[in-house]
Amino acid sequence: SVTATWFGVVLFYSALNILFWVWLKKAQNSSPLGFSVVVNGMTVAKMFITLGIITVYMVAEMPEKTQFALAVFAVFVCNSALFVIDTQKIIRKG
């Protein structure tokens, strides 16, 4: 159960990054303000989604809450770092 939940979270973040990448590519040709709004929106969405995942896990009384929360945060940080690295390619081309 915990393993399935964990794989689901990792796959979800991967899918979220793909979705955000598509969204960012569409915003690439918009105004600088529009591009900034998209980036800020993605950041806020990812932060609240992370909070939601951790909260639901804790409220559901699942085992190893602290380890899960820290691991989800680590996945969040790693995916965010990879996304920023890829985003730099778009920004430099734009």
C-alpha positions in Angstrom: 0.0 0.0 0.0 2.7 2.4 1.0 4.8 1.3 -2.0 1.9 1.9 -4.4 1.2 5.3 -2.9 4.9 6.2 -3.2 5.1 5.1 -6.9 1.9 7.0 -7.5 3.4 10.2 -6.1 6.6 9.9 -8.1 4.6 9.3 -11.3 2.2 12.1 -10.5 5.1 14.6 -10.2 6.6 13.4 -13.5 3.2 13.9 -15.2 2.8 17.3 -13.6 6.2 18.3 -14.9 5.2 17.3 -18.4 2.0 19.2 -18.1 3.8 22.3 -16.8 6.4 22.0 -19.6 3.6 22.1 -22.2 2.0 25.1 -20.4 5.4 26.9 -20.3 6.1 26.3 -24.0 2.7 27.9 -24.8 3.6 30.9 -22.7 7.0 31.3 -24.2 5.8 33.7 -26.9 3.6 35.7 -24.6 4.6 39.0 -22.9 7.2 38.9 -20.1 4.4 39.6 -17.6 2.4 36.7 -19.0 5.4 34.4 -18.8 6.0 35.4 -15.2 2.4 34.8 -14.3 2.6 31.3 -15.8 5.8 30.5 -13.9 4.3 31.8 -10.6 1.1 29.9 -11.2 3.0 26.7 -11.7 5.0 27.3 -8.6 2.0 27.9 -6.4 0.1 25.0 -7.9 3.0 22.6 -7.2 3.4 23.9 -3.6 -0.3 23.5 -2.8 -0.4 20.1 -4.5 2.5 18.9 -2.4 0.8 20.2 0.8 -2.3 18.4 -0.2 -0.5 15.1 -0.8 1.2 15.2 2.5 -2.0 16.3 4.4 -4.1 13.6 2.9 -1.5 11.0 3.7 -1.3 12.2 7.3 -5.1 12.4 7.8 -5.5 8.9 6.4 -3.4 7.6 9.3 -1.0 5.9 6.9 2.3 4.5 8.4 5.6 6.3 8.5 4.2 9.8 8.1 7.4 11.7 8.8 9.4 9.6 6.3 6.7 10.0 3.7 6.5 13.7 4.1 10.2 14.2 3.9 10.4 11.9 0.8 7.6 13.8 -0.9 9.4 17.1 -0.2 12.6 15.6 -1.6 10.7 14.5 -4.8 9.3 18.1 -5.0 12.7 19.6 -4.7 14.3 17.3 -7.2 11.5 17.7 -9.8 11.5 21.5 -9.3 15.3 21.6 -9.8 15.1 19.5 -13.0 12.2 21.7 -14.2 14.2 24.9 -13.6 17.2 23.4 -15.5 15.0 22.6 -18.5 13.2 26.0 -18.3 16.6 27.8 -18.6 16.8 26.4 -22.1 13.5 28.0 -23.0 14.3 31.3 -21.4 17.7 31.6 -23.1 16.1 30.8 -26.5 13.2 33.2 -26.0 
